[in-house]
Amino acid sequence: MATEVIKKDGVREPFDPQKVKNGITAACAEAGLDEERTNQVVEEVYMAVMAMADSLPVVEAKSIKEKILSELDRVEPLASAAWRKHEAGKSQG
């Protein structure tokens, strides 16, 4: 399993699976999903991301984000749209 993440600025940090869950949960909250649906989406998307991370010793943060978004597009498009909207707002701020 991935033990390190390479961030976009090149900094390496320990891989933290909880950060993956937190990001998915935040997107679901922003999309207004109820707790039950949020839990379903988090579990499904998290498992897909972890399957990817299991095959790599080091993973780029960009790859994690892309995997989360592709899974959200498939599982819950409202959450993926909320994530993208949030990202767009951060880049403008």
N, C-alpha and C positions, 0 to 999 in steps of 0.2 A: 504494500500500500504506500501511497505517496506520503513521505514524511516531511517534505518541504514544498513551499509555494514560492514561485518567482513572481514578484509583483511587477507592474508595468515599468516601474523605475529601476528594475533590476535587483532590488533588495530581496533577499531570501528570508523567509520566516517559517516557523513550524506550521505544518498543515493542521488546521483546526476544523474538524467536521462540524462543530457547533456553528461556526461562521456560515457554513453552507445552509444549515437549517434556518439560521436567523435571517439570512437574505431572502430565502423563499417565503418565510413567514411574513416578513415585512411587505413583500410584493402582494401577498394574499390579503393582508390587512388593508393596504392601499387600494386594492381592487374591491374592497367591501365584502369579501367572502365571509360566511359564517364560520364558527369554530370547527364544526364537523367537516365542512368542505376544505377548510384550511389544513386540517390534520391529514386528510386524504391526499391533498396535493403535495404537502411537505413530504409525506412518506414516499409517495411514488417518485417524485423528482429527486429527492435525496438518495434513494436507492440507485437510481440511474447514474447520478454523479459519483457515488461511492464505487460503483462497478467500474467506471472509467478510472478513478483514482487508484483502485486496487491494482491496476495493471502497470502503474508508473511509479518510479521511485521519487521523481520530482515532477511537479505539474505547474504550468503557468496559470496565474490568476485569470488571464484572458480565456484560457481553455475551460476553466471551471465556469466562468460567466457564460460563455457560449453554450456549454452543455446545459446549464440551468435554463437559459432562454429557449433553447430548442425543445427541451422537455416541457417547459411551461407553454410554449406555442401549441404543443400537442395535447397536453392535459388540461390546461386552463388558460385560454388566450387572454382573458381579462387580467390575470395576474402578470402575464408577460407584457401586456400593454402598459400596466402600471409601472413595472420595472423600467421599461424603456422611457416612459415619461419622466420618472424620477432621475434617471441617468441624464436625460436631455436637460433637465433643470439644473443639475449639478454642473454640467459643462458650461452653462450660460452664466452661472453665479460666480 
